[in-house]
């Protein structure tokens, strides 16, 4: 069983999306007796080049990590109709491309609620990597959760246009902090790492994204929105190793499916009432009782 992976633009070391996907890949290697190869944009120049190299190696499944891979994956998949592809974070209509997306707004909703509970300034900040429907789901959920708890919450929102610039992330976060934001939530890969470190330096709170990023800033990270790309990658490889194919064309993972969740809440203390409110909101999201707008 041979698996090929084209990583997202920031590549390994982003301490976020690519790294968590790679953990699922390594788990599959260790537990399912598969081999894998991967490509990073830094070395291939284009996603298309990396994907074509993986096709030439004769992989049983080729996985593209991130919505930025979609256009090139569709070009390569159309040219190789007998090859099986999996696209993470976007949806392709091609018959040989399966899709897995996440309900990022659900996990972000809980972070927004948490921020509104504990913000002293009633001002919070969101930093997106690029303007795209995936990142916009993070923003929409975060704002909706905050407004649910405190309608007077003001949210500052900036899109960096980049997932790999920690200095830019730090600069944006600093601007928000100067405007009164005391919680910073980045959905911006390595750019977001810079904003988290800036929050810690300024003595305000931040949230991690994709993986539990507490170790990055242990005085600052209150929680993280866990996006279980590792589990999605592992389960997809497991299914292909057992059956030879993926059964679902389009899979969507939210709180109910354990596709998104919150890391442990640290740094701040919740009252029993606040803890219960977070738990109730999580249950309502899982049950489909809450509509996020």
Phi, psi and omega in degrees: 000122183238128181242134174246142182227130170256113186282162179291172195300322181287335177073190181296145181096002179284352179057030184206246194294308181295319183295319181290325176297320181295328177298320177295324178294316180293322177297318178298318177300316185286327188255338188246005177060046177248164170245156179216158172225155182216161178230148175239143183301328180303328185257336182266341180085316176223156175295323183301316179298315180296317180294319179295323177296321179292323176298316181298335179281350178076047180289150174281333178209135176243125184250130174254124184262109175107149184294338181291345180278343194305308186301313180289325178296320180295323178295316181288322180294321179296326180278347182226070188295342179270355179271145181258126183240153173229126180251123179262125172089011175205171185234121176248144179272352182297139186295335181260014175243117173266155188231140170231122175236169186231155175267072182300332181294331180292309178295322180293329177301316180294323177293321177298318177299316180296317179298315181295327178296323191249357180287131176274333184265350187060025177231126181231161184232140175240133178238118179259151177290297174223160178283112182203154184300331178294308181292326178295333175294322175302312183297312182300315180295317181299314180294317182296319179295320179295316181293330178297319183277319181217100183299342181275359180297132174259131178245123173272138183221128179223136173257124186284334185075018187197136177259357190236019186240094182293328179292321176297317178300319179296318181296316179296316180298318180298319177299318180294319180297321178294337177270003174107358181294129177245007169225131178239128180236105178262137168239073195211025176058227182289334172301320179294328177301318178298321180291325178295316180294325176294322177297317179296319180298324182274352179079028175245174185270159176213164174242146173270173183216148179073299176242170177287105186263018182307321184296342180290326186204082191288349175268354194234323185285109181281320176195179177222146174274107184277121176249108195278062176296327179299315179294318180299316179295314181298312183296323178296315179296321179299316180295316180294323180292332182270325187241345181090353182206170174261133187279328183257130177291313182232119179242132180239125187243122176236203179299316182302322182268007183062029177275331174226150179195178177255142170288166177307144178274122184231179172072310177256157177252128176267142171288165178301323180293318179295319178298318179295322179296317177298315179298320180294317179297319179298318180293321179295323176294317180297324182276353182079018181276341180256133174250122183267126180235000000 
